[in-house]
Amino acid sequence: MPSTRDRIRGSVLGQALGDALGAPFEFAAPGAAGDGGITGLTSFTGAPGPHGPWLSPAPVGTGTDDVRYNRVFIDLVVDLGGGMPDAAELARRLLDVYEHPGAYFPGYEDLARRQFEMWEGVSRGCLGQPSSLVPGVSPVVLATRSVGLNYPTIAGLLIMPSAGLLFPGDPEAAYHAAYMAAFFDVAYAREATALFAAAQSLAMAGLPTAELVAATLAMDPLQLGGYFGGPFIKDNLPGLLERARGLRQHELAAWLSAELRHFSVFDPYRALAITFAALLAHENEPMLALLVAVNQMDIDSQGAVRRFADIDCYGSITGALAGTIHGAAALPADMVQAVLDSNRDVYGLDLDDCARRLSGAILAEPV
């Protein structure tokens, strides 16, 4: 049974590992990873961009915006003494990174500002302020704009992948806190963010994967249902997971790609479905679950494969929960070391130190 510290470290490193597995092939052409698909870590050789790796060529294991978001969230939690940030605290931190990127990511000021500018409008709205990037729009409207898209996204799953760690064994508290903090999420995206935090809370308490998923999808502590039905994810995801039962590895990855093709590649229901299905199919094989997540394809309405989907994000979300369930010791040691080395060398980001500081804050113990 993993210790609490090992689960926290597993979540931080699993999130970064999943991110790095998908990073070189996010939105790449179908054959970019070869006939066998993604089977392990690969160096990144594409063009640097605000949401991808910030160095090219980048060494094997380098993360994208996903691992950088988690570092920002963990730093905020530690600064708060292990407490869960509320919406205003999170909005202020996201704005601070946008306004002072060099303080957070030295040497990458321009790329960091461009990564975090997507949060400027909605964060200003949350705080009741006007936006310099969206002039003439009132704060009330800014607060409804998500990250500039008018549909549910995986923003909450990316910015708060560690939220559930703060509530070991208390899934309702995790659900409520994540839902309230996700001021940028719209529609069922908030439900997805809350459900993921609840699942992670149950994983911290040692619940087996199948029980964890069932307990999570039975939850509705905020009574999100209404006249026309219950919460979107709670109503729909159990049926999809039942249909996926018995599928594994490549077969499961292909089935999920086809089954979820009508959802945006940034859709939170799609991301949560991939994470839960992969972990259920490979209950004691976290690496295989990660490979299911990163081998997702973007398929058009006629069934033709267009490209890889948003796979670094699916990998990071799956890795964060897989690492919490199984602990860091269950992750491939050579891949973990590559992720530790590359993120330290490229970004100056010490993921082991992040995990130690987060553990110390959660457990109220000296680091």
C-alpha positions in Angstrom: 0.0 0.0 0.0 1.6 3.3 -1.0 2.2 5.9 1.7 0.5 9.3 1.5 3.7 10.9 0.5 4.2 8.4 -2.3 0.7 9.0 -3.6 1.3 12.7 -3.7 4.7 12.3 -5.4 3.1 9.7 -7.7 0.4 12.3 -8.7 2.9 15.0 -9.4 5.3 12.8 -11.4 2.5 10.8 -13.1 1.0 14.1 -14.3 4.3 15.2 -15.7 5.0 11.7 -17.3 1.6 11.7 -19.1 2.3 15.2 -20.3 5.7 14.2 -21.7 4.4 11.1 -23.4 1.9 13.0 -25.4 3.9 16.3 -26.0 5.8 15.3 -29.1 2.7 14.1 -31.0 -0.1 16.5 -29.8 -2.2 17.2 -32.9 0.4 15.5 -35.1 -0.4 13.6 -38.3 -1.8 10.0 -37.7 1.5 8.2 -38.6 3.8 10.5 -36.8 4.5 8.0 -34.0 4.9 5.0 -36.3 2.6 1.9 -36.9 2.6 1.0 -33.2 1.5 4.4 -32.0 3.1 6.0 -28.9 4.9 3.4 -26.8 7.2 5.5 -24.7 9.0 8.9 -24.3 10.2 10.7 -27.4 12.2 13.9 -27.8 10.3 17.0 -28.9 11.5 18.5 -32.2 8.5 20.7 -33.2 8.3 24.5 -33.0 8.2 25.9 -29.5 4.9 27.6 -28.6 3.2 29.0 -25.6 1.2 25.8 -24.8 3.8 23.2 -25.8 7.5 22.7 -24.8 9.4 25.9 -24.7 12.6 24.5 -26.2 13.3 22.6 -29.4 14.8 20.2 -29.8 13.8 19.3 -26.2 15.1 16.3 -24.3 13.0 13.3 -23.7 10.6 13.9 -20.9 10.1 17.6 -21.3 6.7 18.9 -20.3 4.2 21.4 -21.8 1.8 23.9 -20.3 0.2 21.1 -18.3 3.2 20.6 -16.0 3.8 24.3 -15.8 0.1 24.9 -14.7 0.5 22.2 -12.0 3.7 23.9 -10.7 1.8 27.2 -10.4 -1.1 25.6 -8.6 1.2 23.7 -6.2 3.2 26.9 -5.4 -0.1 28.6 -4.5 -1.2 25.8 -2.3 2.1 25.9 -0.5 1.9 29.6 -0.1 -1.5 29.2 1.5 -0.1 26.7 4.0 -1.7 23.7 2.4 -5.2 25.2 1.9 -7.3 25.0 -1.2 -7.3 28.3 -3.1 -10.6 30.0 -3.6 -11.6 31.5 -6.9 -10.3 35.0 -6.2 -6.9 33.6 -4.9 -6.5 31.5 -8.0 -7.5 34.4 -10.3 -5.0 36.7 -8.7 -2.2 34.1 -9.1 -3.0 33.5 -12.8 -3.0 37.2 -13.4 0.3 37.6 -11.5 2.0 35.0 -13.8 0.6 36.9 -16.8 1.8 40.2 -15.5 5.2 39.1 -14.1 6.1 36.0 -16.1 9.9 36.3 -15.4 9.3 35.9 -11.7 7.8 32.4 -12.4 9.6 31.3 -15.5 12.9 33.0 -15.8 14.3 33.1 -19.4 10.9 32.3 -20.9 9.1 35.6 -20.2 7.4 36.0 -23.7 6.2 32.4 -23.9 5.0 32.4 -20.4 3.0 35.6 -20.9 1.5 34.2 -24.0 0.6 31.0 -22.2 -1.2 32.8 -19.4 -2.8 35.6 -21.5 -5.8 33.3 -22.1 -6.6 33.6 -18.4 -6.5 37.4 -18.3 -10.1 38.2 -19.3 -11.9 35.7 -17.1 -9.6 36.3 -14.1 -10.3 40.0 -14.4 -14.0 39.3 -14.5 -13.8 37.1 -11.4 -12.1 40.0 -9.6 -14.6 42.6 -10.8 -11.9 44.3 -13.0 -11.9 45.4 -16.7 -9.6 43.7 -19.1 -6.9 45.3 -21.2 -7.1 42.4 -23.7 -10.9 42.5 -24.1 -11.6 46.2 -23.8 -15.2 47.4 -23.6 -16.5 44.2 -22.1 -17.9 44.4 -18.6 -16.4 42.4 -15.7 -19.7 40.6 -15.3 -19.5 39.3 -18.9 -15.8 38.6 -18.6 -16.5 36.3 -15.7 -18.7 34.1 -18.0 -16.1 33.8 -20.8 -14.2 30.8 -19.7 -10.8 31.0 -21.3 -12.2 32.7 -24.4 -14.2 29.7 -25.7 -17.9 29.4 -25.5 -18.1 25.7 -24.7 -16.9 23.4 -21.9 -13.1 22.8 -21.8 -10.6 20.9 -19.8 -9.2 24.1 -18.3 -10.1 23.0 -14.7 -8.6 19.6 -15.2 -5.3 21.2 -16.3 -5.0 24.1 -13.8 -6.0 22.0 -10.7 -4.9 18.4 -11.2 -3.7 18.3 -7.6 -6.8 19.8 -5.9 -8.1 16.4 -4.7 -4.8 15.6 -2.9 -5.7 18.3 -0.4 -8.8 16.4 0.8 -7.7 12.8 1.5 -10.7 10.6 2.1 -13.2 13.5 1.9 -14.5 13.4 -1.7 -17.5 15.7 -1.0 -15.3 18.4 0.4 -12.9 18.0 -2.6 -15.9 18.1 -5.0 -17.3 21.3 -3.5 -13.9 23.1 -3.2 -12.9 22.3 -6.8 -16.3 23.3 -8.1 -16.2 26.6 -6.4 -12.6 27.4 -7.4 -13.1 26.6 -11.1 -14.5 30.1 -11.8 -13.3 29.8 -15.5 -15.2 26.5 -16.2 -18.6 26.6 -17.8 -21.5 24.1 -18.0 -20.4 20.5 -17.2 -16.7 21.4 -17.2 -17.2 22.4 -13.5 -18.7 19.0 -12.8 -15.7 17.3 -14.5 -13.3 19.4 -12.4 -15.2 18.5 -9.2 -15.5 14.8 -10.0 -11.8 14.5 -10.8 -10.9 16.1 -7.4 -13.3 13.7 -5.7 -11.8 10.7 -7.4 -8.3 11.9 -6.4 -9.5 12.3 -2.8 -10.7 8.7 -2.8 -7.5 7.5 -4.3 -5.6 9.2 -1.4 -7.7 7.1 0.9 -6.6 3.9 -0.9 -9.9 3.0 -2.6 -9.4 0.5 -5.4 -9.9 1.8 -8.9 -13.3 0.2 -9.7 -14.7 1.2 -6.3 -13.2 4.7 -6.7 -14.8 5.3 -10.1 -18.2 3.9 -9.0 -18.2 6.1 -5.9 -17.2 9.2 -7.8 -19.9 8.8 -10.5 -22.5 8.3 -7.8 -21.8 11.7 -6.4 -24.0 14.8 -6.8 -23.4 16.8 -3.6 -24.4 20.1 -5.1 -27.6 18.8 -6.7 -26.6 19.8 -10.2 -29.5 17.9 -11.8 -32.7 19.7 -12.8 -36.1 19.4 -14.5 -34.7 17.8 -17.6 -32.3 15.3 -16.0 -29.3 14.8 -13.8 -25.7 16.1 -14.1 -24.4 15.5 -17.6 -21.3 13.5 -16.7 -23.0 11.5 -13.9 -25.8 10.6 -16.3 -23.7 9.6 -19.3 -20.3 8.3 -18.3 -21.4 5.1 -16.5 -23.0 3.8 -19.7 -19.9 4.5 -21.8 -17.7 2.8 -19.2 -20.0 -0.2 -19.3 -19.7 -0.4 -23.1 -15.9 -0.2 -22.9 -15.7 -3.1 -20.4 -13.4 -5.9 -21.7 -11.5 -3.7 -24.1 -7.7 -3.1 -23.5 -4.7 -1.3 -24.9 -4.9 -0.5 -28.6 -8.4 -1.8 -29.0 -9.6 0.4 -26.1 -7.7 3.5 -27.5 -9.3 3.1 -30.9 -12.8 2.5 -29.5 -12.6 5.6 -27.3 -11.4 7.7 -30.2 -14.3 6.6 -32.3 -16.9 6.7 -29.5 -15.9 10.2 -28.4 -15.3 11.7 -31.8 -18.3 14.0 -31.6 -16.9 15.9 -28.6 -14.3 18.6 -29.0 -10.7 17.4 -28.4 -10.8 19.9 -25.5 -14.0 18.5 -24.0 -13.9 17.6 -20.3 -16.3 14.8 -20.6 -14.1 13.2 -23.3 -11.0 13.7 -21.1 -12.6 12.2 -18.0 -14.0 9.3 -20.0 -10.6 8.4 -21.3 -9.0 8.6 -17.9 -11.6 6.4 -16.1 -11.8 3.9 -19.0 -8.1 3.5 -19.2 -7.6 3.1 -15.5 -10.5 0.6 -15.2 -9.1 -1.5 -18.1 -5.6 -1.5 -16.6 -6.3 -1.4 -12.9 -2.8 -2.6 -11.9 -0.9 -1.4 -15.0 -0.6 2.4 -14.8 1.8 2.6 -17.7 -0.6 0.8 -20.0 -3.4 3.2 -18.9 -1.2 6.1 -19.8 -0.6 4.7 -23.2 -4.3 4.3 -23.8 -4.7 8.0 -22.9 -2.0 9.3 -25.2 -3.0 7.2 -28.2 -6.2 9.0 -28.8 -7.1 10.2 -32.3 -9.1 13.1 -33.6 -11.7 11.4 -35.9 -14.1 13.3 -38.2 -17.8 12.7 -38.5 -17.3 10.2 -41.3 -14.9 8.1 -39.2 -11.6 9.2 -40.8 -8.6 9.8 -38.6 -7.4 13.3 -39.0 -4.6 13.6 -36.4 -3.7 12.9 -32.8 -6.0 14.6 -30.3 -5.1 16.7 -27.3 -3.1 13.8 -26.0 -0.6 15.5 -23.7 -3.6 16.8 -21.7 -5.3 13.4 -21.6 -2.0 11.8 -20.5 -1.4 14.4 -17.8 -4.9 14.0 -16.4 -4.7 10.2 -16.4 -1.2 10.3 -15.0 -2.2 12.5 -12.1 -4.9 10.0 -11.0 -2.9 6.9 -11.8 0.0 8.2 -9.7 -2.3 8.9 -6.8 -3.8 5.5 -6.9 -0.6 3.5 -7.3 2.1 5.8 -5.9 5.3 6.9 -7.6 7.0 3.5 -7.0 4.6 2.0 -9.6 5.7 4.3 -12.4 8.6 3.3 -14.7 11.8 4.5 -12.9 13.7 5.2 -16.1 10.9 7.4 -17.5 10.4 9.2 -14.2 14.1 10.0 -14.1 14.0 11.4 -17.6 11.0 13.5 -16.7 12.7 14.8 -13.6 16.0 15.6 -15.5 14.4 17.2 -18.5 12.0 19.5 -16.6 14.8 20.6 -14.3 17.2 21.2 -17.2 14.7 23.0 -19.5 12.6 25.0 -17.0 14.6 24.8 -13.8 11.5 23.0 -12.4 12.3 20.5 -9.7 9.3 18.2 -9.6 10.6 16.2 -6.6 10.9 19.4 -4.7 7.3 20.3 -5.8 6.1 17.0 -4.4 8.0 17.4 -1.2 6.7 20.9 -0.6 3.1 19.8 -1.4 3.4 16.8 1.0 4.7 19.0 3.7 1.9 21.5 3.3 -0.9 18.8 3.1 0.5 16.9 6.1 1.5 20.0 8.1 5.0 18.5 8.4 8.4 20.1 7.9 9.7 19.6 4.3 
